[in-house]
Amino acid sequence: MSKDEVVRRAATRLTHGDAGELLTLQLAAWVREALTNETLAIPPLHENLGHVRAQLADPALTIWGLREDSRLIATVRTSSIAPATAFVGRLGVVPDRTGEGFGAAMLRLAESRLPDDVDRIELITGIRSFGNHAFYARHGYAIVGRDESEGIVRMAKPR
């Protein structure tokens, strides 16, 4: 079975009860981003359980998670940011499972579950996250802006 099939069958929308695991995954997955970008000013590293619970309760966010056995190993979220434009964010995989295709499969899952009227998808990543830039480029995203003061690159693709 391909990673896409595994993810399509096993990924579920996360709920309030998943908050602790989601916070743990965020902290583990975004440490590499902090090291790569030489900054701790990365929102997932500063959130607490209350923040994560509020995000899970926010009807404007859809947060997907992938479990292997009972362990949360990957996550991604989507939201609408403008008419016909969606945002994909917080694509993360636990450090011991990176490089196995779960990130790509989660990205494709998130894109496939966007509303039909979405014709543009946007995301942000760290300005020095060259591996992320290449990963997203392989999936059709192009850099559309840089913000040195925020330390981010904006990427987008048509749908």
Number of C-alpha atoms within 10 A of each C-alpha: 5 9 15 17 12 14 22 17 10 13 20 14 14 20 16 13 10 15 20 15 15 25 20 15 21 24 18 17 23 22 17 13 19 17 12 15 19 12 12 14 12 16 10 19 18 11 13 14 14 12 14 20 18 12 17 23 15 11 9 12 15 22 24 20 24 24 14 12 8 7 11 19 23 28 28 22 22 24 17 18 13 10 10 14 19 23 20 23 18 19 24 24 26 20 15 10 12 14 10 11 13 23 23 19 19 26 21 15 18 23 18 12 10 19 12 9 11 16 14 15 22 21 20 21 21 24 19 17 19 13 11 15 20 13 14 20 15 11 12 13 19 18 16 13 12 16 11 10 6 11 18 17 20 18 20 22 17 12 15
